[in-house]
């Protein structure tokens, strides 16, 4: 697993000007639309889970690491 901050995740997967508002991102994390974990009061997104997001081949490759 590779956890990253929500802002780092947005910077990596959204172009400038298309990043979702912080409230939207928080809602996505709370409802499971974005695989995230709350650690010590802060949210962290599981990048590997996001990348595999239902793709069996990607999941197997990531598990083999």
VENUR-V764405 format. One record per backbone hydrogen bond with DSSP energy under -0.5 kcal/mol. NH is the residue of the N-H (numbers start at 0). CO is the residue of the C=O. If there is no record, write none. Layout:
NH;CO
NH;CO
This chain:
3;44
5;42
8;4
9;5
10;6
11;7
12;8
13;9
17;14
24;20
25;21
26;22
27;23
28;24
29;25
30;26
31;27
31;28
32;27
33;27
35;33
36;43
38;36
38;41
39;37
41;38
43;36
44;3
45;34
46;1
46;44
49;45
50;46
51;47
52;48
54;51
55;53
58;54
59;55
60;56
61;57
62;58
63;59
64;60
64;61
